[in-house]
Amino acid sequence: MLKKIILFLAIVSLIGCGSSKSKIQTTKKPVGWKYSKPIQNGSSSTTTSESGSKKMSTNEAVKGYVAQYNGVAMSNMKTYGIPASIILAQGILESGAGQSDLAVNANNHFGIKCHNDWTGDKVYKDDDSANECFRKYNQASESYRDHAMVLTGKKRYANLFTLQKGDYKAWAKGLREAGYATDPKYPEKLISYIETYNLHEYDTKVLGKGSSKKEETKVLAQEDFGSAQDGFYEIQKGDTFYSVSKKFNLTVEELKAKNNLSDNTLSIGQKLIVK
């Protein structure tokens, strides 16, 4: 009888131990997730990648973006008549200052879709519909060129080119009225970036208008990226990723990561974040 009681107690004990084990739950991030938060104007927060590595702050990302692409924006203003401030603001807004999936993986900074006439490389991504086709470029400057082609090549944007080149507010509102974006606050968002980061000064430079002493100070504060003291370095003739990384005690991989770059192409005058 005693043996039966001991055996019964042993069985009860084993059952109790087994039932106390907690269940393991797994969570899965949705397909296409990459950044924990979308970039927001005026925010000093940092974004985090899927691997958990810390990204640069929004302010740093936008300044770095402007430093890298103000040259191509001013060149496009001279060639196509689109204000450089508008080009840069649209690039910042639509590419998350170069950190969106399309910008990183396809050098597509304006969300330009394939359409029937596109014969280049393609990537597919959910947008208004599932698995939509977007253009993939070898360099971001090609995306900037196609952005200009869209605005200059479609009749619905023709009225934009009757506006003054230095009137960024009219251009921002005109884009919305022409159907470029459905977001009713699209003009306000562009204007906010332009005024927060003094992007209209690039229009002034292209148009050759004189600036007051106070305005010149603003331009210098925004554009003096060639000085390593400000955390930026301007690419000179003969520079390579390796030579620049050695100047600032970085690895090539670290330098590319700071600037969200994946290829090995550098151009004279390009600005890189080095601190």
N, C-alpha and C positions, 0 to 999 in steps of 0.2 A: 504493500500500500504506500509506504514511504517513497519507494522508487517511482511510483506512478505520479505522486504529487510533485517530486523533484523534476520529472520529465515534463509535466504540464507547465510548471513555472518557467522552465528553460525555453519551451516553445513560445509562450506568451512574451518572454523577453526578446526573443529573436524577431517576432512580428512587430513589436513596438519599435525596435531599432530600425527596421526596414521602412516603416511608415514615416519616420522623422526626417528622411532625406528630402531636401528641397529640390524642386524641379528647375532645370536650367532653361532659361529663356534666351532666345537669340533675337536680335533686332537687325534689320536690313535697311540700309539707306536706299531711297528711291533711285532708280536709274537716272543718270545724268547729274546727280548731286556732286558738287565740288566744293563750293564755298559755303560757310556757315551763315553768312549774311551778305545781302547785296550791298554794293557800294552806295553810300549815301553822301550827298553834298554837305559839307560843313561838319562832317563827323571825324573825330580823331581816333575812333575805334580801329582795331586791327581785324583783318580777315584771317580765317584759319582754313588750311587745306584739309582734304580728306585724310591725309596721313597724320594730321595733328600739328604740322609745322606752322610756326607763326609767320604770317605775311606782314607786309609793310602797312602802315596806317593809311587811311583814306587820303589824308592830306599829302603824305609822301607819295602815294601812288599817282595822284593827280598831277603833282608838281613834276614827278619823273616823266609822266606821259607828255605833258606840255613841253618839257625840255627835249624830249626825243622827237616829237612830231611837229613842232612849230615851224621848222624849215620847210617841210613838205606842204604844210597848210598855207604858208605865205607864197610858196611857189605856185600852188593851185589858185590862189587868189589872183596872182598876176596873170596866169594863163586863162582861167575860166571866169573870173569876175565874182567868185563866191567869197564873202568875207572870211578871212582866216579865223576870226573869233568864232564864227558859226561852225566852221569845219571842225575846229578843235573841240568846241562844246558838244557837238553831235558825236564826235569820236569818243569823248569821255563818257557821255551818257549811255551810248549804245554799246560800248565795249566794256563798261565797268572799268574805265581807265586802263584798258588793255588786259584786263584780268578775266574776261569772260571766256567760256569754252571756245567760242568761235574765233576770238582774237588769238588765243593761245595756240589752238590746234589747226586753225585754217587761215591765220593772218587776215581775217575778215572783221573789220572794225565797225562796219555799218549794217550788219545783218543783211547783206545783199544776197538775194536768192538767185537760183540758177537761171530761170526763165528759158525759153526755147532756143535762144541764140547763143547760149553758153556752151563752149566746147572744152573748157578747161577742167581741172580737177574738181571734185565735189565731195561734200560731207553731208550727212543726213542727221537731222535733229528735229525733235518735236517743237512746233511753234503754234501757229493758228490751227494747223492740222498735224496729225501724227506723221513722223518720218519725212519732213519736208527737206527739199534739196537746197543747199547753200553753196555758194562759190568758195573754193579754196585757192589761196594765192601763195606764191613763193615768198613774197615780201609784202609787208603792210602797205607800202607806198602804192602797190597795185590796187589795193582796196580803196585808197584815197582817190586814185585816178577814176575808178569805176563809180565812186560816189559822185564825182564831178560830172561824169558822163550821164548819170541818171538825172541830175538836176538840169543840165544843159540840153539833154536830148528829148525831154518830154514836154509837150505843149502846156500841160497843166502848171508847170513851174515857170513859164515864160514871164509872168508878171513880176516875179522876184527880181529879174534882171533890169527892171525899170526903177527899182529902188536904189537909193544912194548906197554905195559900197560901205560907207562907214556907219550906216544906221542898222546896227545889229538887232535892235528891238523890233524894227519893222520886218527884218528878215526872219526873225524867230516866229513872229506872228504869221507872216506870210507862208512859212512852211506848213504850219498847222492848217491854215485856210486852204492851201493847195492840196491837202490830203496826205502830206508826208507821214503824219502820225495821227492816231486816233485819240491819244491821251489829251484831254482838254487842258492839262497843265504843262504840256510839252514846251510851249514858248517860255513860260515862267522858269522851267528847269534849265533851259539853255541860257536864259538871261542871268540866272543865279550863278551858274558856273562862270560865265563871261565876266561878271562883276566881282565875284569872289577872287578870281585868279588873274584879274586885269588882262583878259585875253583880247580886249578891244585895242590894246596897245600894239598888237601885231598888225591890225588893220591900219593904224596910224603910220606904222613903219612902211608898209607897202604903198600907202597913198602919198607918203612923203610929206605929211603935214607936220608943222612945228609943234613942239610940246612945251608946256611950261616947265619951270625948274622942278616943281613938285611932281609933275607927271613923269619927268625923266628919272627922278629918284625911284618911282614905282617900277618903271621898266627895268632899271638896273637891279633892283631888289628881286624882281621876278626872273631876270634873264642871266644873271651872273653865275651861270651854272658851270662855267669853265674852271672856276676856282674849286680846288679840292676841299677848301675850308667850308664851302657850302654843301659839300657832300656830292658834288657832281664833277664830271670830267668831260671835256670836249675832245672828241677824237681828232687826232692830227694825222698828217700823211705818214704812213709807215707803221701806225699803231695796229696791233693785233690784240685779240682777247688775252693772249698769254702775256704780252708786254704790259698791258694796262693792269692786269691782275697782279703782276709782280710789283708794279709801282705802289700799289695800295695794300700789299700783303694779303691778297685774296687768292683763292683758287679760281680757275676758269669757271668751274661749276657754280661757285658762289657768286661770281660777277654776273653770270647769265641769269641766275635765280633772282638776284636783286632787281634785274631789269626785265624780267619775264620774257627772256629771249631763248630761242631754241636752236637757231642756225648760227653759222659762223661769219655772217656778213656784217661788216662795219662800213660806215661811210664818213668821210671827212665832215666835221661839223656836228656829227651826232653826239648827243649828250648821254652819258651813262651815270647811273647812281653808283657811287663807289664807297659810301659810308652809310 
